[in-house]
Amino acid sequence: MSDSIHSYCVEPAGESNFLGNFCDNVEVYADSTRLDVLQAAKWTVNKLVGQQKMLNSLCKTARGVAKDLCVGEKLYLCEKLLDVDGVVSKKVKFAEHSTLSLIDAYRESRELVARDPLFQNDVEESVLDAYDQVIVASQTLGVALTDLRWKILEHDADSDELEGYVFTSGKELIDFVRRS
């Protein structure tokens, strides 16, 4: 028997051997990797919960502003336009698009977790649930931003400042519509 094969043979009780040590090392590595995955999952869930809270807060603000523009079902008309040059509407629309990009990023990350073999059972479920909740919060914010943008546009369209205004050319009308 060669010396290299001899080193793999089982030693009497209490003595270490290569195969026993090797298996112990694999077990320790697997346990530490599992702990790393659990820590990563916990960190991810906590991060997503924080992001969900921020998205909910932004949504609440957008809904509050939209609500402030209304009295009952009618828009509250102040004396001045809210978005004279169309910048506010464009910024809100950009925020809407940013929200759509965020939703896509969350969905992509969620799918990576769903396919990752390291995430299993309860770990996978908790991370996927956190992604589902942050995706819903993002979608809700997108709807609130769209509603806000339309309230601003409706307000300015109904504003007294434009009442009786006559456009002097088709170009002037088209420019006004594009700003809105």
WOSUL-V326730 format. One record per pair of residues at least 12 apart in sequence whose C-alpha atoms are under 10 Angstrom apart, sorted by the first residue. I is the first residue (numbers start at 0). GAP is how many residues later the second one is. If there is no record, write none. Layout:
i=I gap=GAP
i=I gap=GAP
//
This chain:
i=5 gap=12
i=6 gap=12
i=7 gap=12
i=32 gap=85
i=33 gap=84
i=33 gap=85
i=36 gap=81
i=36 gap=82
i=36 gap=83
i=36 gap=86
i=37 gap=80
i=37 gap=81
i=37 gap=85
i=37 gap=86
i=39 gap=79
i=39 gap=83
i=39 gap=87
i=40 gap=72
i=40 gap=78
i=40 gap=82
i=40 gap=83
i=40 gap=85
i=40 gap=86
i=40 gap=87
i=41 gap=81
i=41 gap=84
i=41 gap=85
i=42 gap=84
i=43 gap=82
i=43 gap=83
i=43 gap=86
i=43 gap=87
i=44 gap=78
i=44 gap=81
i=44 gap=82
i=44 gap=83
i=44 gap=84
i=44 gap=85
i=44 gap=86
i=45 gap=81
i=45 gap=84
i=46 gap=83
i=47 gap=58
i=47 gap=79
i=47 gap=81
i=47 gap=82
i=47 gap=83
i=47 gap=84
i=47 gap=85
i=47 gap=86
i=47 gap=87
i=48 gap=81
i=48 gap=82
i=48 gap=84
i=48 gap=85
i=49 gap=84
i=50 gap=82
i=50 gap=83
i=50 gap=86
i=50 gap=87
i=51 gap=78
i=51 gap=79
i=51 gap=81
i=51 gap=82
i=51 gap=83
i=51 gap=84
i=51 gap=85
i=51 gap=86
i=52 gap=81
i=52 gap=84
i=53 gap=80
i=53 gap=83
i=53 gap=84
i=54 gap=44
i=54 gap=79
i=54 gap=80
i=54 gap=81
i=54 gap=82
i=54 gap=83
i=54 gap=84
i=54 gap=85
i=54 gap=86
i=54 gap=87
i=55 gap=78
i=55 gap=80
i=55 gap=81
i=55 gap=82
i=55 gap=84
i=55 gap=85
i=56 gap=80
i=56 gap=84
i=57 gap=79
i=57 gap=80
i=57 gap=82
i=57 gap=83
i=57 gap=86
i=57 gap=87
i=58 gap=78
i=58 gap=79
i=58 gap=80
i=58 gap=81
i=58 gap=82
i=58 gap=83
i=58 gap=84
i=58 gap=85
i=58 gap=86
i=59 gap=80
i=59 gap=81
i=59 gap=84
i=60 gap=80
i=60 gap=83
i=60 gap=84
i=61 gap=30
i=61 gap=79
i=61 gap=80
i=61 gap=81
i=61 gap=82
i=61 gap=83
i=61 gap=84
i=61 gap=85
i=61 gap=86
i=61 gap=87
i=62 gap=78
i=62 gap=80
i=62 gap=81
i=62 gap=82
i=62 gap=84
i=62 gap=85
i=63 gap=80
i=63 gap=84
i=64 gap=79
i=64 gap=80
i=64 gap=83
i=64 gap=86
i=64 gap=87
i=65 gap=78
i=65 gap=79
i=65 gap=80
i=65 gap=81
i=65 gap=82
i=65 gap=83
i=65 gap=84
i=65 gap=85
i=65 gap=86
i=66 gap=80
i=66 gap=81
i=66 gap=84
i=67 gap=83
i=68 gap=79
i=68 gap=82
i=68 gap=83
i=68 gap=85
i=68 gap=86
i=69 gap=81
i=69 gap=85
i=73 gap=81
i=74 gap=76
i=74 gap=77
i=74 gap=79
i=74 gap=80
i=74 gap=81
i=74 gap=83
i=74 gap=84
i=75 gap=75
i=75 gap=79
i=75 gap=82
i=75 gap=83
i=76 gap=77
i=76 gap=78
i=76 gap=79
i=76 gap=81
i=76 gap=82
i=76 gap=83
i=76 gap=84
i=77 gap=77
i=77 gap=78
i=77 gap=81
i=77 gap=82
i=77 gap=83
i=78 gap=77
i=78 gap=80
i=78 gap=81
i=78 gap=82
i=79 gap=75
i=79 gap=76
i=79 gap=79
i=79 gap=80
i=79 gap=81
i=79 gap=82
i=80 gap=71
i=80 gap=72
i=80 gap=74
i=80 gap=75
i=80 gap=76
i=80 gap=77
i=80 gap=78
i=80 gap=79
i=80 gap=80
i=80 gap=81
i=81 gap=70
i=81 gap=71
i=81 gap=73
i=81 gap=74
i=81 gap=77
i=82 gap=69
i=82 gap=70
i=82 gap=72
i=82 gap=73
i=82 gap=96
i=82 gap=97
i=83 gap=72
i=83 gap=92
i=83 gap=95
i=83 gap=96
i=84 gap=91
i=84 gap=93
i=84 gap=94
i=84 gap=95
i=85 gap=66
i=85 gap=67
i=85 gap=90
i=85 gap=91
i=85 gap=92
i=85 gap=93
i=85 gap=94
i=86 gap=92
i=86 gap=93
i=87 gap=61
i=87 gap=64
i=87 gap=65
i=87 gap=91
i=87 gap=92
i=88 gap=57
i=88 gap=59
i=88 gap=60
i=88 gap=61
i=88 gap=62
i=88 gap=63
i=88 gap=64
i=88 gap=90
i=88 gap=91
i=89 gap=59
i=89 gap=89
i=89 gap=90
i=90 gap=58
i=91 gap=50
i=91 gap=53
i=91 gap=54
i=91 gap=55
i=91 gap=56
i=91 gap=57
i=91 gap=58
i=91 gap=60
i=92 gap=49
i=92 gap=52
i=92 gap=53
i=92 gap=55
i=92 gap=56
i=92 gap=57
i=93 gap=51
i=94 gap=46
i=94 gap=47
i=94 gap=50
i=94 gap=51
i=95 gap=42
i=95 gap=43
i=95 gap=45
i=95 gap=46
i=95 gap=47
i=95 gap=48
i=95 gap=49
i=95 gap=50
i=95 gap=53
i=96 gap=45
i=96 gap=48
i=97 gap=40
i=97 gap=44
i=98 gap=36
i=98 gap=38
i=98 gap=39
i=98 gap=40
i=98 gap=41
i=98 gap=42
i=98 gap=43
i=98 gap=44
i=98 gap=46
i=99 gap=35
i=99 gap=38
i=99 gap=39
i=99 gap=41
i=99 gap=42
i=100 gap=37
i=101 gap=32
i=101 gap=33
i=101 gap=36
i=101 gap=37
i=102 gap=28
i=102 gap=31
i=102 gap=32
i=102 gap=33
i=102 gap=34
i=102 gap=35
i=102 gap=36
i=102 gap=39
i=103 gap=31
i=104 gap=30
i=105 gap=25
i=105 gap=26
i=105 gap=28
i=105 gap=29
i=105 gap=32
i=106 gap=21
i=106 gap=24
i=106 gap=25
i=106 gap=27
i=106 gap=28
i=108 gap=19
i=108 gap=22
i=109 gap=14
i=109 gap=17
i=109 gap=18
i=109 gap=19
i=109 gap=20
i=109 gap=21
i=109 gap=22
i=109 gap=25
i=110 gap=17
i=110 gap=20
i=112 gap=12
i=112 gap=14
i=112 gap=15
i=112 gap=18
i=113 gap=13
i=113 gap=14
i=148 gap=31
i=149 gap=30
i=151 gap=28
i=152 gap=26
i=152 gap=27
i=153 gap=26
i=155 gap=24
i=156 gap=20
i=156 gap=23
//
